Amino acid sequence: MMNIIEVPLPSGKALFLTTTIAGAHTNLAKPKHTDVYTDSFPEGITIAMDIEEFAELWEEALEVEEEITFEPDGVMIKLLREGSEDHGS
């Protein structure tokens, strides 16, 4: 099954295939927006959601037992089923 999420843009909307999302970060000019990098948008696309909202939407759409949390030293993705942890930033 392919999971697609709809996200608001500063003007309009965009659709992402969740498995093609490579990463995201807070937009430096507008902290309430997030820059998302995908196979279709390798240069990044700015969405009108903060990073926490986007991470929650992405996590739910993946439909896997993973938890994405934000920590001072980066992002932690915890595979709940396997009990392992993978740190990244």
C-alpha positions in Angstrom: 0.0 0.0 0.0 1.3 3.5 -0.9 0.7 6.1 1.8 0.2 9.7 0.6 -0.1 12.7 2.9 -1.5 16.1 2.1 0.3 19.1 3.6 -0.5 22.8 3.4 1.9 25.1 1.6 2.2 28.9 2.3 -0.1 29.1 -0.8 -1.9 25.9 -1.8 -1.3 22.3 -0.9 1.1 19.5 -1.8 1.0 15.7 -1.7 3.9 13.5 -0.6 4.4 9.8 -1.0 5.6 9.0 2.5 8.2 6.5 1.5 10.0 9.1 -0.6 10.5 11.7 2.2 14.2 11.8 2.9 14.1 14.4 5.7 12.9 17.7 7.0 14.0 20.7 9.1 12.7 23.9 10.5 12.7 26.7 8.0 15.2 29.2 9.3 13.4 32.3 8.0 9.9 31.1 9.2 10.2 28.8 12.3 6.5 27.8 12.0 7.2 26.3 8.6 9.2 23.2 7.7 11.4 22.4 4.7 10.8 18.9 3.4 13.1 16.9 1.1 11.7 14.1 -1.1 12.6 12.3 -4.3 10.3 14.7 -6.1 11.6 17.8 -4.3 15.3 17.1 -3.8 16.0 20.9 -3.3 13.3 21.0 -0.6 9.8 22.4 -0.4 8.5 24.7 2.3 5.3 23.6 4.0 3.1 25.6 6.3 3.4 23.3 9.3 5.9 23.3 12.2 8.4 20.4 12.4 6.5 18.7 15.3 3.2 18.7 13.4 4.9 17.4 10.3 6.7 14.6 12.2 3.5 13.5 13.8 1.7 13.4 10.4 4.6 11.6 8.7 4.8 9.0 11.6 1.1 8.3 11.4 1.2 7.9 7.7 4.1 5.4 7.7 1.9 3.0 9.6 4.9 1.3 11.2 5.8 0.9 14.8 8.3 3.8 15.0 8.3 6.8 17.2 10.0 10.1 16.2 11.1 12.3 19.1 13.1 15.5 19.2 16.0 15.9 21.6 18.5 18.7 22.1 21.2 16.7 20.2 19.0 15.7 17.3 16.1 13.5 16.3 15.7 9.9 17.6 13.8 7.3 15.7 12.9 4.4 17.9 11.8 1.1 16.4 9.3 0.0 19.0 8.7 -3.4 17.7 12.4 -4.3 17.7 13.3 -2.2 20.7 16.3 -0.7 18.9 17.2 3.0 18.6 18.7 4.9 15.7 20.0 8.4 16.3 20.2 10.9 13.5 20.0 14.7 13.0 
